[in-house]
């Protein structure tokens, strides 16, 4: 499974950016897809997630400004970021999580998988 994130850049406060995460080796529609970010000196945090069933959740700090979506045909997950603030400056990472039942019969059991993309830098100037 590989994730290729893109779309980061430099933008002024109040501006917009759209991030893309192209997945290979696994379909986004059958996986939980998330965007995380890590600012300098801070821990990585969840920004937005789209469950395989389509439900979405957002960090309080981005609610109403960011929107996560997916294109099943292209196997890409997007995050539209509007009203950007300097505190949104971070490296943004795409994440995929899914579960696969491995083994046969009574010996089968679910195994969780978790992969990260390489990150894309978003810089918001004041």
N, C-alpha and C positions, 0 to 999 in steps of 0.2 A: 504494500500500500504506500502510495506517495501522494503528498500534498504540495501544490505549488501556489504560494500566495503572491499576489501582486497588487499594485494600485496605490501603494504608499507614496508619500511625497511631502512637499512643503506647501503649506497653505496658511493664509491669514485667518485670524480669529473671525468666526462667523461664516467661514467658507465651508465647502463640502468636498468630500472625497468618497470614492467607491472602491472598496477592496474586493478582490476576487480570490477564490480558492478553488483551484482545479484539482479534482481527485482522480486517481487512477488505481486500479486494483480493488476497488470497492465502490458500490453505488452510494451516493449521498442520500438517496431517498430511503435507504434501509439502515441508515446510521444516524447517530446523534452528532450533529455538526456544531462546533463552537468556535467563537472568536475570543481569544484571550489577549491581554496586553501586559507589557512589563515596562514600567518607567524606570529611569535610572535610580538605583538605590532602593527600589521597591520590589515587593514580591509580585509574581505573575498573578493576574486576577481575571476572572471571567467577565467578559463584556456582554456577550450575547450567545444564546444557544438555540438551536432548532432541533427538536427531537425528531426521530424517524417518522412519527405520526403527524408531524407538522406543528406541534405546539412550540411556542417560543417563550423565552425568558430573557430579561435584560437586567443588567446592573442598574441600580437606582440612579446612578450618576449619568446614565446615557438614555434613560427612558424618555421617549418623545423626540429624541434627536437621531438615534441610530435605528436602522431596520435591517434585520437579517432575512435573507430569502434564498431560495435555491432554484436552479434550473435543472430538472431531472434529466432532460434530454441531453444537455451538455455536461451533466455531472459536475456542476460548478455551484459553489455557495458564495453568496455576495453579502457584503455589509455596506449599506449606504449610510454615510455619516454626514449629517447636516448640523449646522450651528456649532461647528467645532470650537473648542476652547483650548487655551494653552495647556490646561491640565490633561487634555487628551493626548498630549505628546507621549509617545511610547513606541516600542516595537510591538506590532500586532502579529499574533500567531494564530494560524488555523489549526483546528484539532478535530480528529475524527475518533469516535468511539463506537464499537459494536460488539456483539456477542455471537459466538459461533458454537453450536453444539458439536463436540468432537467425540469420537468413539462410537461404538455400536451397542445397541440393546441396553442391558442393565449397566454396562460400563460407560455409557455416554454421559457427558456432563458439559455444561456451558463453560466457555472460556472467553474472557473479556480481552479485547484488543484496544489499544490506544496509540495513536500516531500523531506526530506534530509536523507542521510545515516549517519552512526555514525562517519565517518572519519577514515582515515588511515594515519599514520605518515610517511613522507618521509624525511630522513636526508641525505644530501649530504656533505661529508667531503672534505676539500681541500687538 
